[in-house]
Amino acid sequence: MIAAAALLVSAPYASAAPRQESPRPVVTGVRTLAALDFAAGDSPENVTVNPDSSLTVSTLGGSSAAGERPSLLRIGPSGRTRVIVEGQRGDAFTGLARGRDGTVYYNVYSSDASRAGVWKLPPGGTPGRIAALPVD
């Protein structure tokens, strides 16, 4: 997923000018940090890079074919992955941002009005909803 994003960002734009060959690859040094299992519901949706070079990744969960719980994953520079938040079956995490203080903000898409909305996870804290959103 990250490699695909890097390819899209660094790919040359289309133009009417003749295409010139690059003397070296546009994207280099690509490596797999962690493999996610799409069949098990690990369908990544968003990614943020943390100051320690770890990644926070949101997975869709409920909207995947497997119907698993959505989650926020922390993937360390070594590739070690751990779940930092797990949502409810049938919900999906559809947005992700990181504040300067390390707070993670994410959107929960849910048919349950008590869960639908924007949530925050402060460093070392517990998740809490900060804005309710309509279920539709």
Protein Blocks (a to p, Z undefined) as FASTA:
>chain_A
ZZmmmmmmmpccddfbdcdddfbdfbghiacfbdcdfknopacfbdcddfklpacdddek
lmmmnlpacddddddfkopacdfbdcdehiacfbdcddfkopacdddddfbfklgccddd
dehiacddfbdcdfZZ
